[in-house]
Amino acid sequence: MKSFPTIILVIFGFFIIAGVIAVASYGKFGSSGSGDVPAQAVLWGTLDKNMIDKAVQLFNEKNDNILTITYTQFSEEAFDAKLTEALAENRGPDAIILSQERLLKHEKKIYPIPFQNLPERTFRDTFIEGAELFVGTDGILAFPLAVDPMVLYWNRTLFNAAGIAQPPLLWEEITALVPKLTKSDTAHNVLQSAIALGEYRNVNHAKEILALMMMQAGNPITIRTENGVMSSISERFGLSEVPADSALRFYTEFANPVKPSYSWNRSLIASKDLFVRGDLAMYLGFSGELFGIREQNPNLNFDVTRMPQVRDAVQKSTFGTIYAIAILNQSPTKANAFQAATILTSKEMSPFFLDILGLPPARRDALSQVPTDPYKAVFYNDALISRGFYDPDPVQTNALFSTLIEDVTSGRVSISQAVSQANGRMSQLLE
């Protein structure tokens, strides 16, 4: 078997240095197997096994079984512990599918592809800007596979009944729509809500929504430097107001009964359930939830559109969960893992992942071919503007954002105090 660096150079000669990163013919790359025994690459992740296996089966068939992939799925809760345990016993996989949420947690386990083999310029030209979270200081940490952007689901029946022709494009337009789409009784009990914002515990994806508002206001939340990843939550960035302060103020006002934007409280059921029931006019969710919403209520009359933006924003953005394939340091067959990752993230495989996973690809060339399906067209366009941040620990940052929001809605601390405390907590998590 060829050494990993050697075979990388050979493969890059075909796919990367030439600026293609694709496989014109799945059978043209060299096998790392021996004789009649096909080479193998073992892949772990949290994405649905039935779906990934369909792509893997296609890959294996196209590849004439010269290189075969096996995939094992773990639950979100079990994945980190299972991986750590397996690596400690030297029986881990060759590569993992992870999102940016798990990148920092597992970065030391990942084999970075050196920049001399995969230049950062080529990576930027090939994948969406949000995927640059996977560019490390010593090389490329993972091959972007797909992206799940947040979108605005809106109930057309409720909009029509209120005489509203179009969904909002800007956050400030939502404030104006609240009185038309929210119905409350004299005791401030919300009977029908315009939008679920302001609380944490019953707002699906509250962390991602508030994080997006901060990013749209001009704060990336975390920044990678030569000294590591740093928190920027309380930074002003030369603006008149700390971006996180303005985002948190706007968000929490939707749960304040004395504000015109009041439309939500913690006594309501979870936002997604209320939308599926038909009593929530706008739901902020991920593109990957489309099929589930359809199945739960086939009669729900809804559509999707881009997440609201900040007025006069130079750069439009939405939050996106970006999935990528990372090769592990401990893999004894890195060449096989590299071949598998390269092909699974190729332009040729992108349409299959869209059909199988329902997620847009992370490649620029694949996203330029927008599907005719009206939902997928929105998802493709929003994949291009998807952003995320370096999350040190999803469980801990869920708690951080919960405290950040509920400290303000309960009146325990001021907005600026809550943001300052959140910055301190994030800094501790990043140490």
Disulfide bonds with the S-S distance in Angstrom:
none
